[in-house]
Amino acid sequence: MTAREISFRKAWLQSIVDRIEVGADVIRIIGDKTILEAAVIGAGSSVAPSVRSSAWKWRTRHDSNV
């Protein structure tokens, strides 16, 4: 992530964070908790996230080809 261009990093942050509030002694990052959690967990991983594909179901002779 840190090797990417600044415009990419800004777009990525804007996609997961709704709002950032900065106070005198507190910084709040506001957004969907599941999306933020996935981003934090994924940040420690070196594997790029992938798109989930559909799961194949085995159909035993109950399809249209019978």
MORAMO-V297757 format. One line per field, one symbol per residue. ss: DSSP state (a for helix, b for strand, c for the rest). phi: phi as a letter, one per 30 degrees, with the letter a starting at -180 (. if undefined). psi: psi as a letter, one per 30 degrees, with the letter a starting at -180 (. if undefined). A space follows every 10 residues. Layout:
BEGIN
ss->???
phi->???
psi->???
END
This chain:
BEGIN
ss->cccccaaaaa aaaaaaccbb bbccccbbbb ccaaaaaaaa aaaccccccc cccccccccc cccccc
phi->.ddddddddd dddddccdab cccdbbcccc addddddddd ddddccdddc ddcdcdcdcc hccddd
psi->efflleeeee eeefffkekk kkaegkkkjk akeeeeeeee efffkfkkkl kkllkkkkjj ggafg.
END
